[in-house]
C-alpha cells in the first residue's frame, strides 16, 4: 500500500509508504494520497492531517524511473502526469482542514513541494530540504506557485535557481518550516502542534485558510472587502454561538456537536 492511514484521536496521519525507494511521488503514491485526502475531508471526526514518510526519508520527490518512461510518451501523457501532480499539491494546499508535514528525513524536489503545500511543517534537526529539479534539467514549476507565497521572491529564487539542499536551521530561517526538533521527536511535535490548532473552531480554521490564500493576490481595498464578508458570515455560524456560550459558561467549547 503506497499510503498508510491511522488515526490519533481526531488527527489523521498519512504515511508515504515506499521506504526502500525513499517514498517517491509515483503515480500510485499520488493516487493514494488523493484518495486519502478525499476520505479525510468527508469524515467529520477527522479535524487535521499529518503527512509523514516511512523509513529514513520524507520523500525523494518524483519517481525518476517513471519519469524516464513518460518523457518519451508524448505531450498528452506528460500533461496528464503533470496535471495529477498539480491536483495533489493544490489539494493539500487548499485542504479545508489543517495540514502539517512531519519531516523526519530528507524532503527533496517534489517531496519538498509536498511538505511546502502543507499549512505547517515540523523538521528534524538532522534533515535537509530542497527543490533540486534544476540539477537534472527539470523545473519546480508546481511548487513555485506556493513557495513564493511562503518565503518571498528572493528566497524562492535562491532555492529554485540553485537547487541546493538547505539545513534545518536555514530552512527555519527562511520560513520553510515552523519548528525544528530532534528526529525522534518530529511526529510527537507535529501531533502536539496539530492539537494546538484544532482547539479552534472548524469553520474558523477553514475560513482563515481561505483568507490567507486569497489575500496575497489582492489590493488593499479588495482585501478589506473580502475580510469584511468573512467577518460578517462567521457571525451566523453555530461554531461562534458555541464558542461564545462556552466563554460565558466557563467551559471548553464543543464545536461541531
N, C-alpha and C positions, 0 to 999 in steps of 0.2 A: 504494500500500500504506500503510495507516494506521500500522503499526508496523514499523520496520526492526529486524532482528536480526543481530548479528555477534558473533563470539567473540574474546576476547583471552585466549589461553591457556585457563584453566579459568574465566574470568569471561565472563558473557554480558551484552552491552549491548543494552538495548531502547530504541529511539529513537522517541518520538512524532513522527510524520512528516506533519504538515499545517502547515508553517511559515507559509504565506501567511495562514492564519487563526489563527495563534499556538497551534496544537496543541490545539484544544478537545476535550473529552471527549464526542465524538459517539458515537452508538450503534456506529458502525464502529470507532472508536478503542477503546471499552470492550471490544467483542467481540475485537478484535485483541490487546489486552493480556491478556485472559483466556486466549486460545488460546496466546499466547506463554508465559505463566506455566505453563500445563499442560505444554507441551512441555519447558520448562526443568526442571520438577520430575522429569520422567520420565527425564532424561538424567544419569546418574551423573557424567559428565565435567564437568558444569556445577556449580561449587561456590558461586557467588554471582552475584547480579544487580545491574546498574547501570541505573537508569532515567534517561533524559535527554530533552531535546527538540531537535528540529531547528530551525535558524534562531535568531532573537533571543529567543525565549521558551521557558520550560519548558512551561507550559500556561496558557492563559487561562481554564480552567475549563469550565463547562457550555457546550454548543453552544446559544447563545441562539436561533438560527434554528430548531433542532429543538424547543427548549423552548417556543417561541412556538406551535408547532402542537400539541404534546402536551398543553398545559394545557387545551385545549378538547376533548380526545379522550375525556374521561370518566375515572372513578375507576379502572377496570380497567387502562387503558393507562398512566395515571400511576403506578399502583402497580408495574406491570411494569417501567417505566423506573427507578423508584427502587430496585427490587429488584436490577436489574443493576448499578447504581452501588454498592449495598451489597456485592454479590458481589465487585466489583473491589477496593474498599477492604479488605474482610475478607480477601480472598485475598492481597493484598500484605502486610497486617499480620501474618497468621498463616503466611505462606510459610515452609516448613521450612528454607530456605536463606537466608543473609543477603542483605538488600536495601539498596541505597544509592542515594539520589537525588543526581544531579549536576545542580544547578540553575544553569544558565549565564545565565538571564534570568528575567524576572518569572514568579512562580508565584502565580496568583490563584484565589480561590474553590476550585472543585473541583480545580484544578491544585495549589494549596497543600495541599489534602486528600490528594491522591495522594502528594505528597512527604512529608507528615506520616505517612502509613501505612508508609513505608519505615523500616527499622531505624535507619539513619544518613543524614545529609544533608550535602553539601558545597555551599556557596552562593557565588556570585560576589559580590565586594565591591561591585559596582555594581547588583546585582539587588535587588528588593524582593519581599516575600511577604506575603500577607494573605488573609483569609477575608471577602470583600466581599459575601456573599449578602444581608445585611440592606439594603444600599444599593438593591437592586432589588425588595425585598419577598419575597425567598426566605429560606431558613433553612439554615444549615450543620449540619444535623442529623446526617448520617452521620459527618463528620469530627469533630464534637464529642465523640463517644464515645471517639475516640483522643486528641484534643488535650488533654482534661482530664487524661488519664494522663501525657501528655508534659510539660506545663508547669504543671500545677496549676490549681485552680479560678479563682484571681484573674486570672492571666494569660489563661486561656481565656476568661473573661468579658470582659476588656478587648478581646481580639482579635475575638471573635464579636459583641459588642454594638456596638462602634464600627465594625466592618468596615474598619478602617484598614489601609493597606499599611505595613509596617514595613521599615526599612533593614536591611542585612545585619548591622550592629553590634547593633541592637536584637534582631534575630532570634537572634543568638548569645547575647545577654544573657539572653533569656527561655528558652533551651534548645530553640528550634525547630530549630536546626542544630548540627552538631558542629564544622564548620570553615568559615572564610571565607577565600577566596583570590582573586587576580586572575582575571578572567573567562577568560583564555586558559589558566589552569591548573586549571580546575574538573574536567574529565574526568580529567586525569592524577592529580590529588589523590584523586579518587574511586577510581580504579584502584589507587593505592598503598594507600589505606585498606582496600580490599577484600582486597588481598594480605596485609595485616597480619591481617585477620580470619580468612581461610581457612587460615592457618598452624595454626589449631586443628582438632581432630577434628570431622568432620561430625556425628557423633552428639552430641558435647558442645555444639556450636553450636545444633543443633536443640532439644535439651533445655533449654539455657539460655534460649532464646527462649520456650519454653513456660512455664517457671517465671516469667520476668519478666512475662509476660502474665497469668498466673493469680494471682500473689501479691497485687497491689494490692487485690483484692476480698475477701481472706481475713483472718480474725482471726489473731492471733499463733500460737495453738496449731495451727490448721489449716495455716498456712503452714509451720511446722516439720514437721508430719506429711508434707506433700507433699514438702518438701525432703529428708526422710529417705528417702522412697520413691525419689526420683530418685537420691540418693546411692548407695543400695543397688543400684538397677537398673543404673547405668552401670558398676559394677564387673565385670559379666559381659559387657561388650561387647568385641569384637575391637579396637576403636579404643584402649581403655585398655590392653589387653595389648600392642599395638604401641607405644603411647607409652612404657610402662614399659621394654619391651625396648630401644627406641631410646635411652632415657636411659642405661641401663647400658652399652650398646654404643657410646655417644658418637657417635651419628649422627642424622641428621634422620629423623623418623618417616615412614613411608609408609602413610598412612591410606587405607582403602578398597581396599587391594590384596589 
